[in-house]
Amino acid sequence: MTMAWHQRWLGAALAATLLATAYTAWRGDGEVAGPVPARPLAAGTRPTPAAVVDPVPATGSTGRRAWPEVDETALAAWGQTRRPPPPAPSPVAALALRAAASAAGAAPAAPPFNYRYVGRLVEDGRTRALLVSPQRTQFVAERDVLDGQWQVERIAERALDLVWLPGPLPRRVAIQPS
């Protein structure tokens, strides 16, 4: 079976491409192109791929980068808005809350816990829990305080014991597979 002239040209082009790739990898000067400088955009225009910039510099010796903050336009595209966590009430407000609840005959109610307990990690004898919310993912250890309101009391294999600080009311969060 003989090859047609266009098959020979394609084979030669493929061989040249592979040789150029191998030479570039073998030369290995380690230089990588950096981010493209940002160009200001006019109001109401969408960024083109050339205008997209990596705004977060490398941190530490590992070269890992921190997650960039999500801007409002990206959240709006997914139908979400940025809501800061509610501020923790002052100790005086917490006492007033308890007094008002006891006067009304009802116990104060804790707000919903906005995290899912996904799992735990035991590293160097220290246990940490992995919590996930729509805005972030984080590891917490015992006695850590989340959003100024929730203190982690105990991390068990299948549950997480918390205390709502303004109450103080206990809450148990069971593990939820993702």
GIJO-V26239 format. One record per residue. N is the residue number from 1. PHI is phi in whole degrees, -180 to 180 (999 if undefined). Layout:
N:PHI
N:PHI
This chain:
1:999
2:-104
3:-92
4:-75
5:-63
6:-71
7:-69
8:-65
9:-64
10:-63
11:-64
12:-67
13:-65
14:-64
15:-63
16:-64
17:-64
18:-64
19:-65
20:-64
21:-65
22:-64
23:-64
24:-63
25:-69
26:-71
27:-62
28:47
29:-74
30:76
31:-83
32:-121
33:-65
34:-87
35:-70
36:-79
37:-62
38:-76
39:-115
40:-65
41:-104
42:-72
43:-61
44:84
45:-101
46:-98
47:-71
48:-90
49:-55
50:-72
51:-88
52:-77
53:-127
54:-86
55:-81
56:-104
57:-73
58:-64
59:-122
60:73
61:-81
62:-81
63:78
64:-71
65:-116
66:-76
67:-69
68:-73
69:-67
70:-84
71:-83
72:-64
73:-67
74:-68
75:-65
76:-66
77:-64
78:-99
79:75
80:-119
81:-129
82:-80
83:-122
84:-69
85:-64
86:-63
87:-68
88:-72
89:-67
90:-68
91:-57
92:-66
93:-67
94:-65
95:-64
96:-64
97:-62
98:-65
99:-65
100:-66
101:-67
102:-70
103:-68
104:-81
105:85
106:-118
107:-80
108:-65
109:-107
110:-78
111:-70
112:-65
113:-84
114:-88
115:-124
116:-107
117:-87
118:-96
119:180
120:-136
121:-133
122:-108
123:-138
124:55
125:77
126:-109
127:-97
128:-129
129:-106
130:-97
131:-116
132:-128
133:-131
134:-62
135:-95
136:-160
137:-125
138:-152
139:-98
140:-131
141:-113
142:-62
143:77
144:-74
145:-113
146:-101
147:53
148:71
149:-127
150:-113
151:-107
152:-80
153:-91
154:-150
155:-113
156:-103
157:-64
158:-117
159:-152
160:-127
161:-98
162:-125
163:-131
164:-77
165:-64
166:-65
167:-70
168:-75
169:-121
170:-80
171:-148
172:-114
173:-114
174:-82
175:-67
176:-124
177:-65
178:-92
